[in-house]
Amino acid sequence: MNPAPPSFTNQAPPPAGGGIKIPILFGAVLALVGASVYQFIQMDKLKTELSKTKESLLQEIASAKETSAVSAQTSQRRVEALKGDLANAQARANSLAGQARIEAQKHADEIGARLQSEQQKASAALKTEIGVVATANQETSAKVGEVKTEVGAVKTDVENTKSELEKQVANLKRVQGDLGDQGSLIATNGKELQALRQLGERNYFEFKLAKANAPSKVGDIQLLLKKTDPKKNKFTFVVMVDDKNVEKPDRTINEPIQFLTSKARQPYEIVVNNIGKDVISGYLATPKVTNAR
């Protein structure tokens, strides 16, 4: 609203000193009027801008409220869905737990039944084993009795054999040998030779030697029969040992013929028990230990 223009009246001219003040006052009034108009215009613009800003803010607030409401509804729906899922999961867990308890109880019952069956089988097997052991003990006792009887019989036989051996050994002749250091027990027949073997002091090799051009091996030596004289019970033969040939002339029946070898410290011994035409028989006795002298 524009201010009313000032009115002018026909007045008498001011005095000469006030002519300058009137234009100044008029200019000031104009300036004041202009400033008022400018302020009014600015105030109007500010009101318009404030009105626009208020409308914009109200729209944004409404939009925010709407968005917030939508978000709240969405969140509520999600919460409700999660609650449903949780309830379903708890129900499923409870169901599975119950099923697991049922399965566990069933498994425990099966194990208990199996264990009871195994215990019954083990008990039956143990009873069977006990019966077998009892039977075996009875059989063993019977066999032990038989063995004791057999041992007694064997012991008696051994004692009898020992007594018989002692008698046979007592009947053996001790004859001076070639070396002359000690007499030797000699056997004149097979029974006495068996008695010497049972003494276990020497090794014995029986032989039957016929007259020949080539020597025969007896034990670890060789013998060559040269001649016999059955009427006088004499014979001559050659002993081949250590690459040497030693002739033993005119030897008699049951005479111990002794000689040393490089194989043993004790002497070898030959005894002839029978003399026939161009044939002799007897035995060779060698030491148990045959190491170099």
Buried (B, 14 or more C-beta within 10 A) or exposed (E): EEEEEEEEEEEEEEEEEEEEEEEEEEEEEEEEBEEEEEEEEEEEEEEEEEEEEEEEEEEEEEEEEEEEEEEEEEEEEEEEEEEEEEEEEEEEEEEEEEEEEEEEEEEEEEEEEEEEEEEEEEEEEEEEEEEEEEEEEEEEEEEEEEEEEEEEEEEEEEEEEEEEBEEBBEEBEEEEBBEEEEEBBBBBEEEBBEBBBBEEEBBBBEBEBEBEEEBBEBBBBBBBBBEBEBEEBBBBBBBBBEEEEEEBEEBEBBBBBBBBBEBBEBBBBBBBBBBEEBBBBBBBBBBEEBEEE
